Amino acid sequence: MRIATWNVNSIKQRSPRLLPWLAERSPDVVCLQETKLADAAFDALLGDELATRGYLVARHGDAQWNGVAILSRAGLDDVEVGLAGAPGFPEAEARAIAATCGGIRVHCVYVPNGREPESAHYRYKLEWLAALRSVVAAGPTDAVVCGDMNVAPSDADVFDPAAYIGHTHVTAPERAALSQLESLGLHDVVRERWPDERIFSYWDYRAGMFHQDLGMRIDLVLASAPVAARVQAAWVDRQARKGTGPSDHAPVIVDLDAAPDGDIGPVVPPPSAPTMGKRRVTPQSRER
């Protein structure tokens, strides 16, 4: 089974890239974030196209912000929209959806950005992550949490730790909340497979960040032990970030039981401009 997660940063804008990518990579389960489309509009845009490709669809959208979806060719059972016990800001947002696909409980999540440390939105982020932990803890043993976590797990997951001092995504409380989620027995399968590699999944659109490989790793696949034991490959599909009209995120792909493309690895070349000097670009500040 091939599981992928991808923050598409507007499914309407990215559909011309998503559909060829589905044909090229042939994922069995796809978790999408930041779809930015209400459910009826999502169905009108992609319903027929996905059905002809054999995908069942569960979606939870908003007309302007957020939005998540699960596409599956491995079954789509016990769909749960939203996150039980999660706070709103002030109303509940379209940030989580879960379903059972091929015997695995798949949680597709778009964690709140946090905006600024100690702000109301930052506290909302921490409370939301706590609610996610509670939901996963109450669920079945075979599970994955896939999505844009809006947390870089360690300093190795940002291009320049000094650039993020005083900003979200790297603060101790955020990382502690992510660690509490992982303490349920979840494995960060990409990092575990490539412990010493430079791996990013997000590059801001500005200032040639992608071409210089100045990014962050905030898109994660966290797998319970029985699922992690089946991992044969785990990698970032950097190719999907290239070309015309890409998302600012690349898909993360995890292969269970078999690796049709091989154990590719991060596929990230050395940065072309490794000396940053006083540059202080903080791309996460532009997200909602």
C-alpha positions as CSV (number, residue, x, y, z in Angstrom):
1,M,0.0,0.0,0.0
2,R,1.3,3.5,-0.9
3,I,0.2,6.3,1.4
4,A,0.8,9.9,0.6
5,T,0.2,13.2,2.2
6,W,0.2,16.6,0.4
7,N,-0.7,20.1,1.4
8,V,-1.9,21.3,-2.0
9,N,-2.5,24.9,-1.0
10,S,-5.8,25.2,-3.0
11,I,-7.1,22.1,-4.7
12,K,-8.7,24.3,-7.4
13,Q,-5.3,25.7,-8.3
14,R,-3.5,22.4,-8.0
15,S,-5.9,20.0,-9.8
16,P,-4.0,20.3,-13.1
17,R,-1.0,18.9,-11.2
18,L,-2.8,16.6,-8.8
19,L,-4.4,14.4,-11.5
20,P,-1.2,13.7,-13.5
21,W,0.6,13.1,-10.2
22,L,-2.0,10.4,-9.2
23,A,-1.4,8.7,-12.5
24,E,2.4,8.9,-12.1
25,R,2.8,7.9,-8.5
26,S,-0.3,5.7,-8.2
27,P,-0.9,6.1,-4.5
28,D,-3.5,3.9,-2.8
29,V,-4.4,6.5,-0.1
30,V,-3.9,10.2,-0.4
31,C,-4.3,12.7,2.5
32,L,-4.8,16.3,1.2
33,Q,-4.6,19.5,3.2
34,E,-5.5,23.1,2.6
35,T,-7.9,22.2,-0.1
36,K,-9.7,25.6,0.4
37,L,-12.9,24.3,-1.2
38,A,-16.4,23.6,0.1
39,D,-17.6,20.0,-0.1
40,A,-20.0,20.5,-3.0
41,A,-17.5,22.5,-5.0
42,F,-14.9,19.8,-4.4
43,D,-17.2,17.2,-5.7
44,A,-18.1,19.3,-8.7
45,L,-14.4,19.9,-9.5
46,L,-13.0,16.4,-8.9
47,G,-15.7,13.9,-8.1
48,D,-15.9,12.3,-11.6
49,E,-12.2,12.5,-12.3
50,L,-11.3,10.7,-9.0
51,A,-14.1,8.1,-9.5
52,T,-12.7,7.2,-12.9
53,R,-9.3,6.6,-11.3
54,G,-10.9,4.3,-8.7
55,Y,-10.8,6.6,-5.7
56,L,-13.4,6.9,-3.0
57,V,-13.4,10.3,-1.4
58,A,-14.0,11.7,2.0
59,R,-13.7,15.5,2.3
60,H,-14.2,18.2,4.9
61,G,-13.9,21.6,3.3
62,D,-14.3,25.4,3.7
63,A,-14.9,27.8,0.9
64,Q,-11.8,29.9,1.7
65,W,-9.5,28.4,4.2
66,N,-8.2,25.1,5.5
67,G,-9.9,21.9,4.2
68,V,-8.9,18.3,4.2
69,A,-9.7,15.2,2.2
70,I,-8.8,11.5,2.0
71,L,-8.7,9.7,-1.4
72,S,-8.6,5.9,-1.2
73,R,-8.5,2.9,-3.5
74,A,-8.1,0.7,-0.4
75,G,-11.5,1.2,1.1
76,L,-13.0,4.1,3.0
77,D,-14.9,3.1,6.1
78,D,-16.0,4.7,9.3
79,V,-15.4,8.2,8.1
80,E,-15.2,10.8,10.9
81,V,-15.3,14.4,10.0
82,G,-13.6,16.9,12.3
83,L,-11.7,16.3,15.5
84,A,-13.7,15.3,18.6
85,G,-12.9,17.6,21.5
86,A,-10.9,20.1,19.5
87,P,-11.3,23.8,20.2
88,G,-12.5,26.3,17.5
89,F,-11.2,29.7,16.6
90,P,-13.8,30.5,17.6
91,E,-15.8,28.0,15.5
92,A,-14.6,24.6,14.6
93,E,-12.4,24.6,11.5
94,A,-12.1,22.1,8.6
95,R,-8.8,20.7,9.8
96,A,-9.2,16.9,10.3
97,I,-10.8,13.9,8.8
98,A,-10.3,10.2,9.5
99,A,-11.2,6.9,7.8
100,T,-10.2,3.3,7.8
101,C,-8.4,2.3,4.6
102,G,-7.0,-1.2,4.1
103,G,-7.3,-1.9,7.8
104,I,-5.4,1.2,8.8
105,R,-7.0,4.1,10.6
106,V,-5.9,7.1,8.6
107,H,-6.0,10.6,10.2
108,C,-5.5,13.4,7.8
109,V,-4.8,16.7,9.6
110,Y,-4.0,20.3,9.0
111,V,-2.7,21.6,12.3
112,P,-3.3,25.3,13.0
113,N,-0.4,27.6,12.2
114,G,0.0,29.3,15.5
115,R,0.9,32.7,14.0
116,E,2.8,34.1,16.9
117,P,4.1,32.5,20.1
118,E,1.8,33.2,23.1
119,S,-1.0,34.5,20.9
120,A,-4.5,33.2,21.1
121,H,-4.0,31.3,17.9
122,Y,-0.8,29.7,19.3
123,R,-2.7,28.5,22.4
124,Y,-5.4,27.2,20.1
125,K,-2.7,25.2,18.2
126,L,-1.5,23.6,21.4
127,E,-5.0,22.7,22.5
128,W,-5.8,21.3,19.0
129,L,-2.7,19.1,19.1
130,A,-3.8,17.8,22.6
131,A,-7.2,17.0,21.2
132,L,-5.6,15.1,18.3
133,R,-3.5,13.1,20.8
134,S,-6.6,12.1,22.7
135,V,-8.4,11.0,19.5
136,V,-5.5,8.9,18.3
137,A,-5.0,7.4,21.7
138,A,-8.6,6.2,21.7
139,G,-8.3,4.6,18.3
140,P,-7.1,1.3,16.9
141,T,-3.6,0.0,17.0
142,D,-3.0,0.2,13.3
143,A,-3.0,3.9,12.6
144,V,-1.2,6.7,10.7
145,V,-1.4,10.4,11.3
146,C,-0.6,12.2,8.0
147,G,-0.5,15.9,7.2
148,D,0.8,19.3,7.6
149,M,1.7,19.4,11.3
150,N,3.0,23.0,11.2
151,V,5.8,21.9,13.6
152,A,9.4,21.2,12.6
153,P,10.3,18.3,15.0
154,S,13.9,19.4,15.5
155,D,16.4,22.0,14.4
156,A,17.6,19.6,11.7
157,D,14.2,20.1,10.1
158,V,14.7,23.8,9.3
159,F,17.3,25.3,6.9
160,D,18.6,27.8,9.5
161,P,17.5,27.5,13.2
162,A,18.6,31.0,13.8
163,A,16.1,32.3,11.3
164,Y,13.2,31.0,13.4
165,I,14.1,32.3,16.8
166,G,11.0,33.9,18.3
167,H,8.7,32.4,15.7
168,T,6.3,29.5,15.7
169,H,6.8,26.0,14.3
170,V,10.0,25.5,16.4
171,T,9.1,26.5,19.9
172,A,9.6,24.1,22.8
173,P,5.8,23.9,23.6
174,E,5.0,23.0,20.0
175,R,7.7,20.4,19.8
176,A,6.6,19.0,23.2
177,A,3.0,18.7,21.9
178,L,4.2,16.8,18.9
179,S,6.4,14.6,21.1
180,Q,3.4,13.9,23.2
181,L,1.5,12.7,20.1
182,E,4.5,10.5,19.1
183,S,4.7,9.1,22.7
184,L,1.6,7.0,21.8
185,G,4.0,4.8,19.9
186,L,4.0,6.7,16.6
187,H,7.1,6.7,14.4
188,D,8.2,9.6,12.3
189,V,8.9,7.1,9.5
190,V,10.7,9.5,7.1
191,R,13.2,10.7,9.7
192,E,13.7,7.2,11.1
193,R,14.5,5.9,7.6
194,W,16.9,8.9,6.8
195,P,18.2,10.0,10.2
196,D,21.2,12.0,9.0
197,E,19.8,13.5,5.7
198,R,18.8,17.0,4.9
199,I,15.0,16.6,4.3
200,F,12.4,19.3,3.8
201,S,8.8,19.2,2.6
202,Y,8.0,23.0,2.4
203,W,9.7,25.8,0.7
204,D,8.3,29.4,0.6
205,Y,7.5,30.8,-2.8
206,R,9.7,33.8,-2.2
207,A,13.3,34.6,-3.0
208,G,14.1,31.3,-4.7
209,M,13.8,29.3,-1.5
210,F,13.1,26.0,-3.2
211,H,15.9,26.3,-5.7
212,Q,18.3,27.0,-2.9
213,D,16.8,24.2,-0.8
214,L,16.0,26.6,2.1
215,G,13.0,24.8,3.6
216,M,11.3,23.1,6.5
217,R,10.1,19.6,7.2
218,I,6.6,20.1,8.6
219,D,4.7,17.5,6.6
220,L,4.8,14.2,8.4
221,V,3.6,10.6,8.3
222,L,3.5,9.3,11.9
223,A,2.8,5.5,12.0
224,S,2.0,3.2,14.8
225,A,4.5,0.4,15.4
226,P,2.6,-2.3,13.4
227,V,2.3,0.0,10.4
228,A,5.9,1.3,10.8
229,A,7.2,-2.3,10.7
230,R,5.7,-2.6,7.2
231,V,7.5,0.5,5.8
232,Q,9.7,-0.3,2.8
233,A,10.2,3.2,1.6
234,A,9.6,6.7,2.9
235,W,10.5,9.8,0.9
236,V,9.6,13.4,-0.1
237,D,8.5,13.7,-3.7
238,R,10.5,16.8,-4.5
239,Q,9.7,16.5,-8.2
240,A,6.1,17.6,-7.5
241,R,7.4,20.9,-6.1
242,K,9.1,21.8,-9.5
243,G,7.6,23.3,-12.6
244,T,4.7,25.7,-13.2
245,G,2.1,26.4,-10.6
246,P,3.3,24.1,-7.7
247,S,2.1,24.0,-4.2
248,D,4.7,25.3,-1.7
249,H,4.7,21.8,-0.2
250,A,5.9,18.6,-1.7
251,P,4.1,15.2,-1.2
252,V,5.4,12.8,1.4
253,I,5.1,9.2,0.3
254,V,5.3,6.0,2.4
255,D,5.3,2.5,0.9
256,L,4.1,-0.4,2.9
257,D,5.1,-4.0,2.2
258,A,6.6,-3.2,-1.3
259,A,8.5,-0.2,-2.7
260,P,7.6,0.0,-6.5
261,D,10.0,3.0,-7.0
262,G,12.7,1.7,-4.6
263,D,13.8,3.3,-1.4
264,I,14.4,6.6,-3.0
265,G,15.4,8.7,0.0
266,P,15.0,12.5,0.4
267,V,16.1,13.2,-3.2
268,V,17.2,16.7,-2.2
269,P,20.5,18.1,-3.6
270,P,22.8,20.3,-1.5
271,P,21.7,23.9,-1.3
272,S,23.1,26.2,-4.0
273,A,23.5,29.0,-1.4
274,P,24.3,27.4,1.9
275,T,25.7,30.6,3.5
276,M,22.7,32.6,4.8
277,G,24.4,35.5,6.5
278,K,21.8,37.7,8.2
279,R,18.8,36.4,6.1
280,R,15.8,35.9,8.3
281,V,13.0,34.6,6.0
282,T,10.3,32.9,8.1
283,P,7.9,31.4,5.5
284,Q,5.4,30.0,8.0
285,S,4.3,33.5,9.0
286,R,2.4,33.7,5.7
287,E,0.2,30.7,6.4
288,R,-3.1,30.9,8.0
